[in-house]
Amino acid sequence: MSKGQIGKIPGKGAETLRYLNETMKKRIMFIDGAMGTMIQRYKFSEEDFRGERFKVHKKDFLKGNNDLLSITQPKAIAEIHAKYLEAGADFIETNTFSSTTIAQADYFMEDLAYELNKVSAEIARKVCDEYTAKNPEKRRLVAGSIGPTNRTLSISPSVENPSFRNVTFDELVVAYSEQIRGLLDGGSDVLLVETIFDTANAKAAVYAIEQIFEEEAYDRVPVLISGTIVDQSGRTLSGQTGEAFITSLLHANPFAIGLNCALGADQMLPFLQAMSKASPCFTICYPNAGLPNTFGGYDETPEDMAKSVRKFAELGLVNIIGGCCGTTPDHIKAMAEVFKDFVPRKPQPLDPDTLYVSGLEMLKINKELGFVNVGERCNVSGSKIFAKKILNGAYEEGLAIARTQVESGAMVIDVNMDEGLLDGKAAMTKFLNYISSEPDIAKAPLMIDSSNFEVILAGLKCAQGKCIVNSISLKEGEEEFIKKAKIVRRFGAAVVCMAFDEVGQAVDANRKFEICARSYKILTEKVGFPGSDIIFDPNILTIATGLEEHNNYAVEFIEGSKRIKAELPHCKISGGVSNLSFAFRGKEALRQAMHSVFLYHSIRVFNMDMGIVNAGFLTIYDDIEKDLLKLCEDAVWNRDPEVTDKLLTWAETHGKDAKKDVGEEEEWRKWGVEERLSHALVKGITKYVVQDTEEARLRTDKYPRPLNVIEGPLMGGMKVVGELFGAGKMFLPQVIKSARVMKSAVAHLIPYMEIERLENLKNLDLQDVDPDAAYNGTIVLATVKGDVHDIGKNIVGVVLGCNNYKVIDLGVMTPCDKIIQAAIDNKAQIIGLSGLITPSLDEMVYVAKELERKGLKIPLLVGGATTSKMHTAVKIAPRYSAPAIHVLDASKSVVVVSSLLDENQVEDFVQDINDDYEDMRAEHYESLKDRRYLKIEEARAKACFIDFKKQPPVKPSFLGTKVWDDWDLKSLISHIDWNPFFQTWQLRGKYPNRGFPKIFLDETVGAEAKKLYDDAKKMLDTIIEKKMLKPKAVVTFWPANSVGDDIELYDPADDEKRTKVIGTYFGLRQQAEKDSDNDEPYYCLSDFVAPKSTGIKDYVGAFAVSVGFGVDEACEEFGKTFDDFSIIMMKALADRLTEALAEVLHEQVRKVHWGYAKDEDLKPEDLLQVKYQGIRPAPGYPSQPDHTEKLTMWKLMDIEKNTGIGLTDHLGKAMTPAASVSGVYFGHPGSVYFAVGKIAKDQIDDYAARKKMSVEEIEKWLMQNLSYDTD
């Protein structure tokens, strides 16, 4: 084996580990001190750093790159090592703290990374071998130093963009791998990942270490890990406590873990004590020589430091001691002398029954803690509100949901980005990066939740804590299960394992246990998971659906989980609790009670450890009303076969649709037969349905055939059911009852239909009878390949079956070819695809493509939790020339299927669907219209040119900021624009803004508008009289000049020289090509400010106003008397007054404060028609659609401090109070309002570079303005 392959010699690492374990039992070991401190003593010059080899190098200075000295001054490095060994060190660190490609990039020396590490290790190896030869009883060991790099995975380098990262996990793994190979090939005995200020970086390092050991045949050596607590807060730079830091890295199985750098021994002591209690490993510690002095040096003498660290030994805290910044061989020698008589720390194993996870803080999940709420609302599949925010790019608003979950008691935050129109990997990465910037949220451990393993990986790569992965299962077989489990283990995460296997989802208790036991054996014996890191989800399934086979699901879960906990040591149990009551969505009081009863018994029977549940959405068990409690108990324990109906009755009698009395209920029996049948279907009443169906059948004048009864009143009733269910006004059990009513009616008619069919055959003398002729149609249903969820599909099958359709149910995990063949074999008229997980969406697209490729024209229905109408329109329908239709839910399926199979309706029905989907696609691809866009340089060449010499800028009357704490509200009334006021109340009419409104003369809304106007005037009088609202305003003027598309703002005190730039307004320019006969320029806001190159002094202003202070208090009072009208009126008037204040203030700016239009004399209606000079565009609006530009205003004007007007998040999407307005003032006569419109990729790239933000982030904020698709 070559010398370069020394790291692959088998057995060396094991021998080192044996030696260390034996030595640690006998004595405390010593690691060396600071390399940098010793290098400084040599006073190397720039020439010394360069040596002959780098005498000519493109970097203008190399001095300071200490790692380079291993190549250019190897003798000095060897001498330093020798001095530390002479002082008594057992370990010496290689001179490779910054020897990664990332850190060396600062010196343009990335290509030297491997060489630096190998050479440095060889130097240390040679010196250690020499000292070991002198005293073979005391081996001297090379510790390959792996520093943190100069990048952070958990912290954004941009204050303005918290989700931005200047390095990725994969890039760090590549860089660390190169370093590790060099260190091992150079002969390192151990690897030391040190000075960790960001745990995510360290996780990348240990990931690289494990990957090299596992996949590149390097001999496994002991790994040491040392973090850095940056100050007395006891946290790393990225915010973790010492205990959380250890928890995040224990999966690396470190030989020793501890602390170094940043603090002296005295300051480090309490944190070392805390970490020592949390660590089952040996402890390493090498503090600085005290705290740095005024000049950055270290004054603690060897004797003083030895005295300080002595406490570590006295308290039994350490196994390896040494020094960091400011320490020398003399410090190590003094410590060795002090420590020689102390016994080393004895590591204590962790509780095997406790699951340790971490965010910024450690969480112990065990019996002492009790049930752990896993917050469920940061899930695009489970929360429409959260999904809308993420789909709209409002990640900061999504953070508010996460924060609420933590504040409501969630101890772990579940994050799921599985949505068909969402890039799950990018969304997961961005949202977790945002979370890491919010300590109040990031303190909680994360549950990274996805059915797409690539999305899980993306999440794991940006989380510094020990996460929980949700989930993996055996559904794709053992090989894939083991592969994914090993990856999860390499990231150090705990794992949720679902009770699925190759056959499907476990429903009964025995199957749940069998699958979990098999999974447990694989995870513990083949992958190396500790039992406590395994969390089983044995499938909480929906009960009380109206289907008998669902009634025992809660019992099966509890019994199965009890056995799992009893027979699979240390494992945990979790589950999606909200699934239990999904049949009653919308009936929140009932659902809360069901959840509480279920959790009460699950915790009592088998100590359920955790559950995904809205932390603020639980009722205390003892507070549940007695009658409801009994119903929930009966439902959970399956004690009453009629409990579903009783739960529905309870919900109806305790909700807004509560029934009146029995007399009223029976009143419907007096209605016509069609109305009675419809009512019976909607209410699920079977009592009279056969009687009413027979009555309808006998009316042969109206219904000549039995089939006409089905097609008429029965299907009409089911359409009503479908609409109510789709609107959330009916619930799953009710729909099931409706289907039963339908089935009873159809069953009554089938014999008559069969008689009719046979009679027709006899008359036509036909012998070959089609056995399916009695059915309304044949439908093939399948859960697509890769998905094992089928409850929703089964319900669809029941509903369709009850409507006399033949249903061919292919089950779950159905391959495309099987679906197509079944459709052909059974002569199916419809194919229905179901899926719950996001990857199912891709499989549905594939099925559509295959149907098209094979030339089939069978209508395709798509349904399931992750599917959507938009996804079907954009992704599926265009791949298939036959109808591809999204079906919202089970009841809708009947309406869709019957319309598709009705030859009189199908053409119009399909055309309507196609038109609707075409409109949706047009909306989705609006930004992809075939329109030419100028290159940004071409657009700039056609910018708006203003001759600022002919019309020189006017200097404002003051520079800086002016604040108004109050304003006379009476003076604003004449400037109110009433038109938006009436639009708020949805009253439409012509109203000429000022004077007597013509809307009052409108025949339709005039009278109501006049009444509303009079009410508004009365409230305005009250507001003014009682001073209910307080106006506030702020205006700032700055010296300014344009630089390209941007506007530089200068310190108001530096108007003459203009050398101090305090901020920049970034601009966007129109790029969409204009008509050839249109000579209008391509505008950007910077066009309206004199260019810096002209030397002309120009100015811009900005403002923020609000008349919203007092609105919340007033509305709270109105709310006490349920006065919704006054609440809406108050908010509408506050908006109008705020806009009026903005108008009045702008008028004063033009006339007085800036004074460029002192002689202006305009009427209020002229102001509303913008007949004045100058403009006041707002960030986030057409002239500058980037909301992030508000940040510059808020920062420079200190708006929140001066007025109280805040931003809802640090990227400024909305102002608070809601009745607030802000904008930028431009005063030149040539300034006009315009819309930037669609812009091209070249401008996005340029704009992102200017703002120092990532392209992806800019694209998110400007999504509506992109002329291209980001997919």
Secondary structure, DSSP 8 states (H G I E B T S, - for coil): --GGGGGG-TTHHHHHHHHHHHHHHH--EEB---HHHHHHHH---HHHHHTTTTSS-SSS--TT-GGGHHHH-HHHHHHHHHHHHHHT-SEEE-S-TT-SHHHHGGGT-GGGHHHHHHHHHHHHHHHHHHHHHH-TTS--EEEEEE---S--SSS-S-TT-TT--SS-HHHHHHHHHHHHHHHHHTT-SEEEEEEES-HHHHHHHHHHHHHHHHHS------EEEEE---STT-B-TTS-BHHHHHHHHGGG--SEEEEEEEEEHHHHHHHHHHHHHH-SSEEEEEEESSSB-TTS-B---HHHHHHHHHHHHHTT--SEE---TT--HHHHHHHHHHHTTS---------TT-EEEESSSEEEESTTT--EEEEEEEETTT-HHHHHHHHTT-HHHHHHHHHHHHHTT-SEEEEE---TTS-HHHHHHHHHHHHHT-HHHHTS-EEEE-SSHHHHHHHHTT--S--EEEEE-GGG-HHHHHHHHHHHHHTT-EEEEESB-SS-B--SHHHHHHHHHHHHHHIIIII---GGGEEEE-------SS-GGGTTHHHHHHHHHHHHHHHSTT-EE--BGGGGGGGGTT-HHHHHHHHHHHHHHHHHHH---EEE--TT----GGGS-HHHHHHHHHHHHT--TTHHHHHHHHHHHTSTT----HHHHHGGGGS-HHHHHHHHHHHT--TTHHHHHHHHHT-TTT-SSHHHHIIIIIHHHHHHHHHHHHTTSS-HHHHHHHHHHHHHHHHHHHHHHHHHHHHHHHHHT-----TTTTSS-EEEEEEBTT----HHHHHHHHHHHHTT-EEEE--SSB-HHHHHHHHHHTT-SEEEEE-SSTHHHHHHHHHHHHHHHTT----EEEESTT--HHHIIIIIGGG-SS-EEE--SHHHHHHHHHHHT-TTTHHHHHHHHHHHHHHHHHHHTGGG-S--B--HHHHHHT-----TTTS-----S--EEEEES---THHHHTT---HHHHHHTT------SSSS-GGGG-TTTHHHHHHHHHHHHHHHHHHHHHT--EEEEEEEEEEEEEETTEEEEE-GGGTTT---EEEEE------B---TT-------GGGGS-BGGGT--EEEEEEEEEEEETHHHHHHHHHHTT-HHHHHHHHHHHHHHHHHHHHHHHHHIIIIIS-TTTT----HHHHHTT-SSSB---TTBTTB--GGGHHHHHHHHTHHHHH--EESSTT-SSEESSSEEEEEEB--TT--------B-HHHHHHHHHHHT--HHHHHHHTGGGBSS---
